[in-house]
């Protein structure tokens, strides 16, 4: 069964850091690019980061560039999102994603709340 499971969310103060993880199973993780998205209350889901299958290429949305870093460990079938200098506007549910055989695969999401 193809599955993505996010973890690592929580409550953090502005300026703080969190590292999200997304554990993949049920498919050959190392041949697929991975993405992180987020969805804030009342807003559409927003793409924020991309990493190629071997991690050689990364891309970021302007809203997170310079603050967030995507990485992966193919030996552990896991993709990460290191989030630094967090702002209240980063509050959202964060999802990892891949596209397998033309079909989007999503995790259940993990809540990140940035508040003092």
Secondary structure, DSSP 4 states (H G I P E B T S, - for coil): --EEEEE--EEE-TT--EEEEEEEESS-GGGS-EEEEEE-TTS--EEEEEE-TTSS-EEE-TTTTTTEEEEEETTTTEEEEEE-S--GGG-EEEEEEEEETTEEEE---EEEEE--
